[in-house]
Amino acid sequence: MKKTINYLIGSPGPSGYGSKSTADQVTDNRRCFGRSSTAIITGATSGIGAETARVLAKRGFRVVVPARSLKAGEEIKARIVSEFPDSEIIVLTLDLSSIRSVRSFVSEFEALNLPLNLLINNAGKFSHRHRVSEDGMEMTFATNYLGHFLLTKLLMKNMIETAKVTGVEGRIVNVTSGIHTWFSGDLIRSVGQITRDKSQYDATRAYAISKLANVLHTKELARRLEKMDANVIVNCVHPGIVRTRLTRDHEGLFTDLIFFLASKLLKTIPQAAATTCYVATDPRLTNVNGKYFVDCNEASPSKLGCNPDEGARLWSFSELIVSTEPKTVLVDLLHGFY
């Protein structure tokens, strides 16, 4: 009850911020990066990602906007530049559901010879209908988790080198959701079931699986970065409940009614972007690694999300999937991990 009251009134936590804090507020004079640092923000063409891009551009970051639609990317670029004329926004094509597209994006980015200080894996999809990616993977898992896993893996060398050369800690922020706590069971088996069998598909369950994978990825990557003694940290955040284009697959009277009734619990987009921006830029979080944040304060993920064996197992599974092109082999891999 106390947590609910604190959330509703926006009481600040140990960080000095709470549920009502905005992205602008949490980044005001609290940058741990110098100007002209480079940030990649997935899902930056709308919603929380667009606000994150706007605020980081305001704070002097060079912002790379990956976009499935170049038109949408150019539109957000124009909006940011109109507000901050000196900002540098780079738009590149990326479809996170496609292994081929992720590899192509990284090749394009590396060709620019830019450093990489900050990676924000923000893009998210909630698909009410069962769909499978071009690589043969259930679409929600492919977009929300697997694409980000590969993107992070391919960009890691640049991030580690940038941190080494500049002496400034690199940061990765994975945007997850409190809904990850709704799933319990065998994650990889469940991914296989909803990929192969349409009758097993439930949209909320699929979303929860993908968001649990984000938490497990954060924990396992943090462990690996520490073992490498890399000057890069990774943390994950729950942004809160906010109406964004995440629900674009299911607009209508019922959805509108639910959001109206829950309006007192919903965050504005600037409030929802606050935790991401706080974790990405606050100097007090130097060396804070593998943690989960809610309302700009450290919190506890689910017990399953903290299981190191599950994290290592998911990592091995993901490594095999992203290195496997043919769909038929991918299906065999899913069977093999049961």
LOLOGU-269181 format. One record per residue (C-alpha): residue in one letter; x, y, z. Coordinates in steps of 0.001 Angstrom, whole numbers, plus 524288, in hexadecimal, padded with zeros to 5 digits. Layout:
! residues N
aXYZ/...
! end
This chain:
! residues 338
m800008000080000/k80B008094080396/k811B0806DE7F67E/t80518809F57EF3D/i80332816B07F6B3/n8115981AA57F450/y80F9D817BA7E5DD/l8030D81F977E4C1/i8088A82B927EB95/g8160382A387E587/s81D9D8297C7F234/p82C378298B7EF61/g8345081D9E7F2DE/p842A981CE27F6F3/s846CD822717E9C4/g83EFA82ECA7EC43/y835A082B617E13E/g828B2824427E04D/s81D948209D7D747/k81A6182ED37D3F2/s8284E832967D043/t82AAE835927C1E6/a835EE832747B8CF/d83995840D47B83E/q83A2B841B97C70F/v8429A835AE7C94B/t84CB7839D47BF2F/d84DE0848087C362/n85C3784A327C6C1/r85E3A83BBD7C95F/r8656E837227BD47/c8704A82D237BEE7/f873C482E877B078/g87A41839C07A96A/r873B9840E179E45/s8748183A4D790F2/s8733482CCD796FB/t86BCD8234B78E5D/a85F3B81C627922C/i857788123778AA0/i84936811A078EA3/t840728073C788C3/g831FA80A3F787AE/a83502818CB78737/t82B0D81C7477CD8/s81FCC81D7078687/g81BCB81CF5794C3/i825CB81AEA79F7A/g830DF81911795D7/a82E09825DC78EE5/e82DF382D3579BCC/t83A9A8268D79FCD/a840CA82AAB792EE/r83BDA8389F79480/v84141839FF7A244/l84E73833EC79F3C/a84FE383C907933D/k84CC78482079C02/r857BA843B77A524/g861958436E79A0C/f8616D8355079592/r862FD831BC7875D/v856F182918785CF/v855CB81DC477C6A/v847AC81A4B77960/p845BD80C9B773E2/a838BC80BF676CAB/r830F58020F764EA/s82B2B80D9775DA5/l83506817B975937/k829B982147757C5/a8265C81FD27662C/g834B28213B7699D/e8362582DA1761BD/e829DC8333576802/i82EFA83180775D1/k83C16836E177168/a8355C8431076C12/r82DC6844EB778B4/i839F58441178111/v8422084CDE77848/s8373985703777E7/e837DE857AE786C9/f846A485657787EE/p84CE385B4877B41/d85AA38574777F36/s856FC84927781CA/e85C7383E297796B/i852A4833867761B/i856178280E76D55/v84B6481F5F767C5/l84E898117276380/t845D98063075F54/l8433E7FB4C76915/d838F07F0B676AA0/l83BD27EA157778F/s833CD7DE2477415/s83D7D7DAEF7693F/i84B057D55B76BEF/r84F3E7D9D075E6E/s84A957E7B976100/v8518C7E88176E29/r85E587E45E767E2/s85C657EE3675CE2/f8599A7F9397668E/v866057F66F76E3C/s86DFD7F63E761AE/e8684C8038375DE9/f86B028092376B4F/e878EE803F676BD4/a87B81809FC75E61/l879228175D76495/n8852A8156376D4A/l87E3E81B0877914/p8808A817C878757/l87567811A578EF4/n8734B815E679CF0/l8652F8125779F5B/l85C06807D679A3E/i84DBC8086579E13/n846217FC4479A26/n838C78028079B02/a830B17FD6178F94/g825447F4C779334/k81A207EDBA78C9A/f80D727E81E791F3/s807357DFFE7873E/h7F94E7DB697898F/r7FA207D23777E00/h803767C6D677C88/r80E4A7CA347730A/v81B697C43B76FBE/s8276B7CBDE76B71/e82EA17C9A275EA4/d838437C17076682/g82D787B88276B8D/m82C857BE127796A/e8203F7C2CB7806B/m81F787D14877D39/t81E7C7D73778AE9/f82A517CF9F78FC4/a831CA7D27278337/t82F667E12278426/n82FDC7E3CF792AC/y83AF07DAD57966C/l8423B7D37278BD9/g844BC7DF317830E/h849D37E6EC78EA7/f8524E7DB7B79302/l858F97DB16785B9/l859CB7E9E478499/t860847EAD0791D3/k869AF7DF9178EA9/l86E087E5A8781D7/l86FF17F34678799/m877227EECE793C8/k884DB7EFB078E25/n8829D7FDF178A76/m87D0680128797E1/i888497FAD979F2E/e89253801997968D/t88B8880ED0797E0/a88B7F80DA47A6B3/k899D3809C77A69E/v89E0F8152379DF6/t895CB81F9B7A494/g896A881AA87B277/v887FE81CB77B36E/e87F808114F7B78C/g876AB80C0F7ACD1/r8689C809047B029/i85E3E7FFCF7AAE8/v8501A8013F7AF0F/n846667F6657AC34/v8383C7FABE7AD12/t830597EF947B2D1/s823397EF9D7B9E2/g81D727EBFF7C6F6/i815617E2457BF25/h821677D9857BEF6/t81D0D7D5037CC87/w810B17CF137C6A5/f818267C3CC7C07E/s81D1B7B7C37C774/g821867AB217C15A/d82B157A6F57B6E4/l82D957B2FF7AE88/i834397AC537A316/r82A407A1687A264/s81F6D7AB997A275/v825FC7B34279781/g826647A6CC78F92/q818197A3F77922B/i8130F7B16878E50/t81C037B1B278278/r817AF7A4A377CE3/d809A77A3A2781A1/k800387AEC977F06/s7F64D7A8DA78861/q800067AA9479392/y8014E7B91D79121/d7FCDC7C30879B3D/a800E67D125798CE/t8030A7D4FD7A6F7/r80A9C7C8917A9E7/a8131B7CAB279DE6/y815EA7D89B7A235/a819267D42F7B018/i822867C9E77AAC3/s829AA7D4047A27E/k82AC27DD667ADEB/l82FCB7D2D97B710/a839F27CFEB7ACAC/n83E1A7DE4E7AD43/v8406B7DD037BBEF/l847F07D0437BA9A/h850057D6387AF9D/t853757E1BB7B85C/k857D27D9027C389/e85FFC7CFEC7BB10/l8661E7DAE17B327/a869C57E2087BFBD/r8708C7D5C37C4A0/r878127D45B7B7E4/l87C1A7E2AB7B781/e881417E1CA7C563/k888E07D5917C1F2/m88EE17DCD07B652/d892147E8667BF32/a88BAD7F11E7B4F5/n8885C7FF237B86B/v87A557FD117B3EC/i86E577FAAF7BC44/v860C07F5C47B911/n854247F79A7C09D/c845BD7F5D57BD9F/v839F07FE5D7C065/h82B427FD787C18C/p8265480A7C7BC09/g818CC809887C1F1/i80B9A808B27BB67/v80967812957B0B8/r80156812867A46F/t80A8F81255798E9/r80A6A80C8478B3D/l80D687FF73791A8/t7FEB57FCFA790E3/r7FDDE8009A78277/d7F9EB7F2A077EDC/h7ED9B7F3BE78718/e7E7628011A7872A/g7D8CF80234789A7/l7CDF0805137933E/f7D1CB7FA9A79D15/t7E00D7FED879D81/d7DBF380D1979E8E/l7D2D6809C77A9E5/i7DD488024D7B152/f7E70880D5E7B003/f7DCC88174E7B41D/l7D99480FAD7C07A/a7E80580DF87C37E/s7EB9281C017C03B/k7EF3181F5E7CE31/l7F97B8149B7CE02/l7FF2A817F17C0BE/k80B7E81FDC7BF1D/t80D7A82A857B535/i817C2827767AAF9/p821BA830E17B129/q81F95829E17BE2E/a820AA81C797B7E2/a82D9C8202B7B180/a8334E824E57BE5E/t83863817EE7C398/t83F3D814B97B6D3/c845C6822197B672/y849548216B7C4DB/v84FE18142B7C391/a8567E8185E7B6EB/t85C8A824F77BBE6/d85CE38269D7CAAA/p86B15826AC7CF95/r866DA820C07DC8A/l86497813E07D570/t872C98124D7D161/n8768D803F07D2F8/v86877800327D617/n866B77F4127CDD0/g85C287E9E67CB4B/k8516B7F0CC7D2E1/y842F27F3147D08B/f83D07800AB7D225/v82F1A8058F7D3D4/d82B68813F27D54A/c839E0817CB7D533/n83D0580F257E0CB/e842C1801947E209/a838947F6E17E3BF/s837D47E80E7E3B8/p8345E7E0467D780/s82DD47D2F77D843/k834B97C75F7DE56/l835A67C0F67D0F3/g83B887CD757CB73/c8469F7CC307D54A/n849887BDE57D260/p8578A7BD527CD05/d8559E7AFBF7C747/e849F17B4737BF61/g851B37C0417BAD8/a85D0B7B7DA7B640/r853C27AE407AF9B/l84C947B9197A878/w859997BEEC7A421/s85E127B20479E45/f850FB7B03D79785/s851797BE177920B/e85F717BC6E78D15/l85B4A7B07F78558/i84F1D7B70B77FD6/v855DD7C36B77AFC/s8609C7BB7877483/t856B57B2FE76D57/e850BE7B81C760CF/p847ED7AD4A75B66/k83A867AC32761C7/t83ADD79D687618D/v8473379D03769C3/l841497A6EC77320/v8359D79E0A77579/d83EFF792D57783B/l8461179B707821F/l8394479E4C78918/h836CB78FB878A46/g844B878D7D78EE5/f8438B796F679A34/y837BB7900779FDE/
! end
